């Protein structure tokens, strides 16, 4: 059996995480708790893009929030904004059924990575700790760190390089065909957990030996 490099999406694939139903309001509450004057039209400011970035580029949420505040004449320190954002998205996390079996199957066949779209600092590390997954992966790539969101090729290229394989040799497991399926454009393989349960992943990772 040939070794396979496998990467996993995090949210919706390995874990479910409770996120604010109204992110703008959650961030506003945390800003006020830190004595930041939140504009009356904050909801509109939060929903509006304020930074000129390339298509599919990931803007870290604290940078977006700081820019939204500046657009309304409000200045706050980077540290205060970052702490407010992190607090607003502090997650309650539940591991999904079959995670242990999926990770064991992947580990039996080669290196294992994590490739997650996430613009919130500290959210991925905190989630891994709370899901008892810290130290599980040979590589951890987030969109905020690599600069682009899936399905852009950059996250897949980055995790593949970190795992020591060509992107075409990467199997990526996720729950979003549009985002996670972007690995297909690089010649890699997308495994949709809606079609292949995590507990059955081992069967998909079996690659016959070449003659």
Helices and strands as residue ranges (DSSP letters): E 5-8, E 15-18, H 23-33, H 42-47, H 61-71, H 78-88, E 92-95, H 99-109, E 112-116, H 123-130, E 139-142, H 143-146, H 153-163, G 167-169, E 170-174, G 180-186, E 189-192, G 198-200, H 201-204
